[in-house]
Amino acid sequence: MPVGRFVKFIGGCLLLAMLTSCMAAPRIKNIPDRIDGIEGFASLRLIGEAGEGRSRFSFLFFLAGQARIDASDFMGRTLFQILLNEGRGYFILPSRKAFWAGGEAEIIAKLLGIEMTLKEAMGMISGVWWRDIETIRNWSLEKDENGRIVGGNRSDLSFWVEEFFPETESARTIGFKQAESSGRLKILDIGFNPIRREGAFSLEALDGYSLKPWEEIRVLMEHED
């Protein structure tokens, strides 16, 4: 995904968002053998032909095909949301009562700038995706002496783990690259198998919202106050 002016806008608005990156790495204990979902906070830096952008957001992912991203400014105002449910994704601008709709890989590309499935994104973050044979079928993965996944590639997409949470296989800092886009994802906090919250993935909030093409969503974001 090209990194344009709208990414720069996100970066500027989210500079003080949610959690500061200077926080000490939280301790993660007892990563479960089976991971059905992950929840936490992250910061993201994207670089592409059109420029550089930064963002911070909360995330909630479930292997069942559900995901929620909430990006906010330092005042707690929601700048955008991403919802994924049953293979369909929605990029939502609450302040404009507008949204864009696309497939699973498309919606993840809007966030990370690279083409991944939800399972692949969860695996890259949690470090335990290699337990899912179907997910890793097209990947070449590299392990360290402790058996942790430290990098991988699929076609023109590659990632590498720069830092792990202490004494775990869960990545804290991840670099990645695909074509002309590259980035760095830092997990500020993460939890495993969170309790499902009623309404977290509901589309009822889109009632009264207008479906827009992606280019129009980009323009609306560029002209946010």
C-alpha positions as CSV (number, residue, x, y, z in Angstrom):
1,M,0.0,0.0,0.0
2,P,1.5,3.4,-0.9
3,V,2.3,5.5,2.1
4,G,0.8,8.9,1.2
5,R,-0.2,12.1,2.9
6,F,-3.0,10.4,4.8
7,V,-0.4,8.3,6.7
8,K,1.5,11.4,7.6
9,F,-1.8,12.9,8.9
10,I,-2.4,9.8,11.1
11,G,1.2,10.0,12.4
12,G,0.8,13.7,13.4
13,C,-2.5,13.2,15.2
14,L,-1.4,10.1,17.0
15,L,1.9,11.4,18.2
16,L,0.8,11.4,21.9
17,A,-1.8,8.7,21.5
18,M,-2.7,6.0,24.0
19,L,0.6,4.8,25.5
20,T,4.1,6.3,25.3
21,S,6.8,4.2,23.7
22,C,9.2,5.0,26.6
23,M,7.3,2.6,28.9
24,A,9.3,-0.4,30.1
25,A,8.4,-3.7,28.5
26,P,5.7,-5.4,30.5
27,R,6.4,-8.9,31.7
28,I,4.5,-11.7,29.9
29,K,4.0,-14.9,31.8
30,N,2.7,-18.3,30.7
31,I,1.9,-17.8,27.1
32,P,-0.8,-20.4,26.5
33,D,-0.2,-23.4,24.2
34,R,-3.3,-22.5,22.2
35,I,-3.8,-18.9,21.3
36,D,-7.3,-18.0,20.0
37,G,-6.9,-14.2,20.4
38,I,-4.6,-11.4,21.3
39,E,-5.2,-7.9,22.6
40,G,-2.9,-4.9,23.3
41,F,-1.4,-1.6,22.1
42,A,1.1,-1.0,19.4
43,S,3.0,1.8,17.6
44,L,3.7,1.6,13.9
45,R,6.2,3.4,11.6
46,L,5.7,3.1,7.8
47,I,8.1,4.2,5.0
48,G,7.3,4.3,1.3
49,E,7.8,6.2,-1.9
50,A,5.4,8.9,-0.8
51,G,6.9,9.5,2.6
52,E,6.9,8.3,6.2
53,G,4.1,8.0,8.8
54,R,3.6,6.9,12.4
55,S,0.6,5.8,14.3
56,R,-0.5,4.2,17.6
57,F,-3.5,2.1,18.2
58,S,-5.2,-0.6,20.3
59,F,-5.9,-4.0,18.7
60,L,-8.1,-7.0,19.4
61,F,-7.7,-10.0,17.1
62,F,-9.4,-13.4,17.2
63,L,-8.4,-16.4,15.0
64,A,-12.1,-16.9,14.2
65,G,-11.7,-14.0,11.7
66,Q,-12.5,-11.0,13.9
67,A,-10.4,-7.9,14.5
68,R,-10.8,-4.5,15.9
69,I,-8.4,-1.5,15.7
70,D,-9.0,1.8,17.5
71,A,-6.7,4.7,16.8
72,S,-7.1,7.8,19.0
73,D,-5.4,11.1,19.5
74,F,-4.0,12.4,22.8
75,M,-7.4,13.8,23.8
76,G,-8.9,10.3,23.5
77,R,-10.8,11.2,20.4
78,T,-11.2,8.2,18.0
79,L,-9.6,9.1,14.7
80,F,-10.4,5.9,12.9
81,Q,-11.5,2.3,13.5
82,I,-11.0,-0.9,11.7
83,L,-13.4,-3.8,12.0
84,L,-13.0,-7.2,10.5
85,N,-15.7,-9.9,10.7
86,E,-16.4,-13.0,8.6
87,G,-13.9,-12.0,5.9
88,R,-15.1,-8.4,5.4
89,G,-13.2,-5.4,6.7
90,Y,-14.3,-1.8,7.4
91,F,-12.2,1.3,7.7
92,I,-14.3,3.8,9.6
93,L,-14.1,7.5,10.1
94,P,-16.5,8.3,13.0
95,S,-16.1,12.1,12.7
96,R,-17.2,11.9,9.1
97,K,-19.7,9.2,9.4
98,A,-18.0,7.4,6.5
99,F,-16.4,4.0,5.9
100,W,-14.7,1.9,3.3
101,A,-15.2,-1.8,2.9
102,G,-12.9,-4.5,1.6
103,G,-11.6,-8.0,2.1
104,E,-9.5,-9.3,5.0
105,A,-6.1,-8.9,3.3
106,E,-7.1,-5.5,2.0
107,I,-8.0,-4.1,5.4
108,I,-4.8,-5.4,7.0
109,A,-2.9,-3.7,4.2
110,K,-4.5,-0.4,5.0
111,L,-3.2,-0.7,8.5
112,L,0.3,-2.3,8.1
113,G,1.1,-1.5,4.5
114,I,1.7,-5.1,3.7
115,E,-0.5,-7.9,2.5
116,M,-1.2,-10.5,5.2
117,T,-4.1,-12.6,6.4
118,L,-5.3,-12.1,10.0
119,K,-3.7,-15.4,11.0
120,E,-0.4,-14.3,9.6
121,A,-0.6,-10.9,11.4
122,M,-1.4,-12.6,14.7
123,G,1.4,-15.1,14.2
124,M,4.0,-12.4,13.4
125,I,3.0,-10.5,16.6
126,S,2.6,-13.5,19.0
127,G,5.5,-15.6,17.7
128,V,3.6,-18.8,17.9
129,W,2.0,-19.0,14.5
130,W,4.3,-21.8,13.4
131,R,1.9,-24.1,15.3
132,D,-0.6,-23.6,12.5
133,I,0.6,-25.7,9.6
134,E,-1.9,-24.3,7.1
135,T,-0.9,-20.7,7.9
136,I,2.9,-21.2,7.4
137,R,2.6,-23.4,4.2
138,N,3.9,-20.6,1.9
139,W,6.4,-19.2,4.4
140,S,10.1,-19.8,4.9
141,L,10.6,-19.2,8.7
142,E,13.9,-18.8,10.6
143,K,14.4,-19.9,14.2
144,D,17.1,-19.0,16.7
145,E,18.8,-21.5,19.1
146,N,15.9,-21.3,21.5
147,G,13.4,-22.3,18.8
148,R,11.8,-18.8,18.5
149,I,10.7,-17.4,15.2
150,V,13.2,-14.6,14.4
151,G,12.2,-13.9,10.8
152,G,10.5,-15.1,7.7
153,N,9.6,-14.5,4.1
154,R,6.9,-15.2,1.6
155,S,7.4,-14.0,-2.0
156,D,8.4,-10.4,-1.8
157,L,7.2,-10.0,1.8
158,S,9.7,-10.4,4.7
159,F,9.8,-9.7,8.4
160,W,12.4,-9.9,11.2
161,V,12.2,-9.7,14.9
162,E,14.4,-7.1,16.5
163,E,13.4,-7.6,20.1
164,F,11.4,-10.1,22.1
165,F,9.4,-9.6,25.3
166,P,11.8,-10.9,28.1
167,E,12.0,-14.6,28.4
168,T,9.2,-15.3,25.8
169,E,8.8,-16.1,22.1
170,S,6.5,-13.1,21.7
171,A,7.9,-10.4,19.5
172,R,8.1,-6.8,20.9
173,T,9.7,-5.1,17.9
174,I,9.2,-6.3,14.4
175,G,10.6,-4.9,11.1
176,F,9.0,-5.8,7.8
177,K,9.3,-5.0,4.0
178,Q,7.3,-5.6,0.9
179,A,8.0,-4.1,-2.5
180,E,8.6,-0.3,-1.9
181,S,7.0,-0.3,1.6
182,S,8.8,-1.0,4.8
183,G,7.9,-0.6,8.5
184,R,8.6,-1.2,12.1
185,L,5.9,-2.4,14.5
186,K,6.4,-2.1,18.3
187,I,4.1,-3.9,20.7
188,L,3.6,-1.8,23.7
189,D,1.5,-4.3,25.6
190,I,-0.1,-7.6,24.8
191,G,-2.4,-10.2,26.3
192,F,-3.5,-13.6,25.2
193,N,-7.0,-15.2,24.8
194,P,-8.9,-12.1,26.0
195,I,-12.5,-12.3,27.0
196,R,-14.9,-11.6,24.1
197,R,-16.7,-8.3,24.7
198,E,-20.3,-8.1,23.6
199,G,-20.6,-5.8,20.6
200,A,-16.9,-5.4,20.0
201,F,-17.3,-6.4,16.3
202,S,-20.9,-5.2,15.8
203,L,-21.6,-3.3,12.6
204,E,-24.7,-1.6,14.0
205,A,-22.6,1.5,14.6
206,L,-22.4,1.9,10.8
207,D,-26.1,2.7,10.6
208,G,-26.4,6.2,9.1
209,Y,-22.8,6.0,7.8
210,S,-22.0,6.4,4.1
211,L,-19.9,3.9,2.1
212,K,-17.1,5.7,0.3
213,P,-14.4,4.6,-2.1
214,W,-10.9,4.4,-0.6
215,E,-9.6,7.5,-2.4
216,E,-12.4,9.6,-0.9
217,I,-11.6,8.2,2.6
218,R,-8.0,9.3,2.0
219,V,-9.1,12.9,1.1
220,L,-11.4,13.1,4.2
221,M,-8.6,12.1,6.4
222,E,-6.3,14.7,4.9
223,H,-8.8,17.4,5.7
224,E,-9.5,16.4,9.3
225,D,-9.2,19.3,11.8
